[in-house]
């Protein structure tokens, strides 16, 4: 039985189908994978990882008020990484997105009081820094200026233990070539030790090397 032939353009996500009787049909493929280079489409594996500090710790609830602490996703020695999204996840008190908690940073600040220095989220590529946030995040509400989605569950675990996350999707994948100093960074410059859990998870693809 004759099968249709497909011709795909990875740059646009369009696919041309040529049926056995010669009919043509153009399809629009959905999803971030269609935006990736053709070599990644055919030779890739899923990338899921936490941003980590120099000791490989994943919890950003640290004291960076005197010396800022950086959490990173760094280059692999062999594989190129394509990062397509990030999730910033919190658990702790005073994270209900009402008027009061919106203007503070969880239990790390007093009622309607911002952080002193804030969080910076950026990428270093070829020695050049590009910021995901126009200015540092000093209130929980500041995340809404940049996030593509969020979820807030009040008293999720117990009383005064709220669950909150923000999702960020990148229009084009952030590329981290192998054996470079390129990296994705979240920098903490305040004392956040009163927050129960603070993680940043990145998602995307990396080359499959057998």
C-alpha positions as CSV (number, residue, x, y, z in Angstrom):
1,X,0.0,0.0,0.0
2,X,1.4,3.4,-1.0
3,X,2.1,5.8,1.9
4,X,2.0,9.6,1.9
5,X,5.3,11.6,1.7
6,X,6.0,14.4,4.3
7,X,8.2,17.4,3.8
8,X,8.7,19.5,6.9
9,X,10.1,23.0,7.5
10,X,11.5,23.1,11.1
11,X,11.8,26.9,11.0
12,X,8.1,27.5,10.7
13,X,6.5,24.2,11.8
14,X,4.7,23.7,8.5
15,X,4.6,20.2,6.9
16,X,3.7,19.4,3.3
17,X,1.9,16.1,2.8
18,X,2.0,14.5,-0.7
19,X,-0.6,11.8,-0.9
20,X,-0.2,8.7,-3.2
21,X,-2.6,10.3,-5.8
22,X,-0.5,13.5,-5.9
23,X,-2.7,15.7,-3.8
24,X,-1.0,18.2,-1.6
25,X,-1.9,19.4,1.9
26,X,0.0,21.9,4.2
27,X,-0.2,21.2,8.0
28,X,0.7,23.5,10.8
29,X,2.4,21.6,13.6
30,X,1.9,22.8,17.2
31,X,4.4,22.8,20.1
32,X,7.9,24.1,20.8
33,X,9.6,21.1,19.1
34,X,8.7,22.6,15.7
35,X,10.8,25.7,16.6
36,X,14.0,23.6,17.3
37,X,16.7,22.9,14.8
38,X,16.2,19.8,12.6
39,X,19.1,18.0,14.3
40,X,17.4,18.4,17.7
41,X,14.1,17.2,16.3
42,X,15.7,13.9,15.3
43,X,18.4,13.5,18.0
44,X,17.1,14.8,21.3
45,X,16.1,13.8,24.7
46,X,14.0,15.6,27.3
47,X,15.8,18.0,29.7
48,X,14.3,18.6,33.2
49,X,16.5,20.1,35.9
50,X,16.6,22.4,38.9
51,X,18.8,25.5,39.0
52,X,21.5,24.6,41.5
53,X,24.1,26.5,43.6
54,X,27.8,25.6,43.7
55,X,27.1,22.8,46.2
56,X,24.3,21.4,43.9
57,X,21.6,22.5,46.4
58,X,18.2,23.2,44.7
59,X,16.5,25.3,47.4
60,X,16.8,29.0,46.8
61,X,15.5,29.8,50.3
62,X,18.9,31.0,51.4
63,X,20.5,34.1,52.9
64,X,22.0,36.1,50.1
65,X,21.7,39.5,51.9
66,X,25.5,39.8,52.5
67,X,26.8,37.8,49.6
68,X,24.4,37.1,46.7
69,X,23.9,33.4,46.0
70,X,23.5,32.2,42.3
71,X,21.6,29.1,41.2
72,X,22.5,28.0,37.7
73,X,21.9,25.7,34.7
74,X,25.3,25.4,33.1
75,X,26.7,24.0,29.9
76,X,27.3,20.3,29.5
77,X,30.7,19.0,28.3
78,X,29.2,17.3,25.2
79,X,25.6,18.2,24.7
80,X,23.9,21.4,23.5
81,X,20.9,22.3,25.7
82,X,17.8,24.1,24.5
83,X,15.8,25.6,27.4
84,X,12.2,26.3,26.5
85,X,10.5,27.2,29.8
86,X,11.0,27.6,33.6
87,X,8.8,27.2,36.6
88,X,9.4,29.2,39.8
89,X,7.8,27.3,42.7
90,X,7.1,28.4,46.3
91,X,5.7,26.9,49.5
92,X,5.3,28.8,52.7
93,X,3.3,31.3,54.7
94,X,1.8,34.6,53.4
95,X,1.7,33.6,49.7
96,X,-2.0,34.1,49.2
97,X,-2.3,36.4,46.2
98,X,-4.6,39.0,47.9
99,X,-3.8,42.7,48.3
100,X,-1.6,42.2,51.3
101,X,0.5,39.2,50.2
102,X,0.7,40.5,46.6
103,X,2.8,43.4,47.9
104,X,5.2,41.4,50.0
105,X,7.6,38.5,49.5
106,X,6.0,35.7,51.5
107,X,7.3,35.3,55.0
108,X,10.6,36.9,54.1
109,X,9.2,40.4,54.4
110,X,6.7,42.2,56.7
111,X,3.2,43.0,55.6
112,X,3.1,44.9,52.3
113,X,6.9,45.3,52.5
114,X,9.2,44.5,49.5
115,X,12.6,42.8,49.5
116,X,15.6,45.2,49.8
117,X,17.4,43.9,46.7
118,X,15.3,41.3,45.0
119,X,15.7,38.4,42.6
120,X,17.5,38.6,39.3
121,X,16.8,36.1,36.5
122,X,19.1,36.2,33.5
123,X,21.0,34.3,30.9
124,X,24.7,34.6,30.0
125,X,25.5,33.9,26.4
126,X,28.9,34.6,24.9
127,X,29.8,36.7,28.0
128,X,26.7,38.9,27.5
129,X,24.0,39.1,30.1
130,X,20.3,39.3,29.1
131,X,17.7,39.8,31.8
132,X,14.4,37.9,31.9
133,X,13.1,40.5,34.4
134,X,13.4,44.2,33.5
135,X,14.1,45.0,37.2
136,X,14.6,42.7,40.2
137,X,11.6,40.9,41.7
138,X,11.0,42.5,45.1
139,X,7.3,41.5,45.6
140,X,5.4,38.3,44.8
141,X,3.1,40.4,42.6
142,X,6.1,41.4,40.4
143,X,6.1,37.9,38.9
144,X,2.8,38.7,37.2
145,X,4.6,41.3,35.0
146,X,6.5,38.4,33.3
147,X,4.8,35.1,34.0
148,X,2.8,33.2,31.3
149,X,0.8,31.4,33.9
150,X,0.5,30.7,37.7
151,X,-1.2,28.5,40.3
152,X,-2.0,29.6,43.9
153,X,-3.4,27.1,46.4
154,X,-4.0,28.6,49.8
155,X,-3.3,26.5,52.9
156,X,-2.2,23.7,50.5
157,X,-0.4,21.6,53.0
158,X,-1.7,23.0,56.3
159,X,-2.8,26.4,57.7
160,X,-0.4,29.2,56.7
161,X,1.3,26.9,54.2
162,X,0.5,28.2,50.7
163,X,1.5,26.7,47.4
164,X,2.4,29.1,44.5
165,X,4.1,28.7,41.2
166,X,4.8,30.9,38.1
167,X,5.5,29.5,34.6
168,X,7.7,31.3,32.0
169,X,7.8,30.2,28.4
170,X,10.5,31.5,26.1
171,X,9.6,32.6,22.6
172,X,12.8,31.1,21.3
173,X,14.7,28.4,23.1
174,X,17.6,29.5,25.2
175,X,20.6,27.7,23.7
176,X,23.5,26.6,25.9
177,X,26.3,25.2,23.7
178,X,28.6,22.5,25.2
179,X,31.9,23.4,27.0
180,X,31.1,27.1,27.3
181,X,30.5,29.5,30.2
182,X,26.9,30.1,29.0
183,X,24.3,29.6,31.7
184,X,20.9,30.5,33.1
185,X,21.0,32.1,36.5
186,X,18.6,33.1,39.3
187,X,20.5,35.4,41.8
188,X,19.3,35.7,45.4
189,X,20.4,38.9,47.1
190,X,18.2,38.9,50.2
191,X,17.5,36.7,53.3
192,X,14.8,34.2,52.1
193,X,15.4,31.5,54.8
194,X,11.9,32.1,56.2
195,X,10.4,30.6,53.0
196,X,9.7,26.9,53.3
197,X,10.5,25.9,49.7
198,X,11.8,27.9,46.7
199,X,12.8,26.0,43.6
200,X,13.4,26.9,39.9
201,X,12.9,24.1,37.4
202,X,13.9,24.5,33.8
203,X,12.6,22.4,30.9
204,X,13.6,21.8,27.3
205,X,15.8,19.4,25.2
206,X,19.4,18.3,25.0
207,X,21.3,16.4,22.3
208,X,21.1,12.6,22.5
209,X,24.6,11.2,22.4
210,X,24.9,7.4,22.3
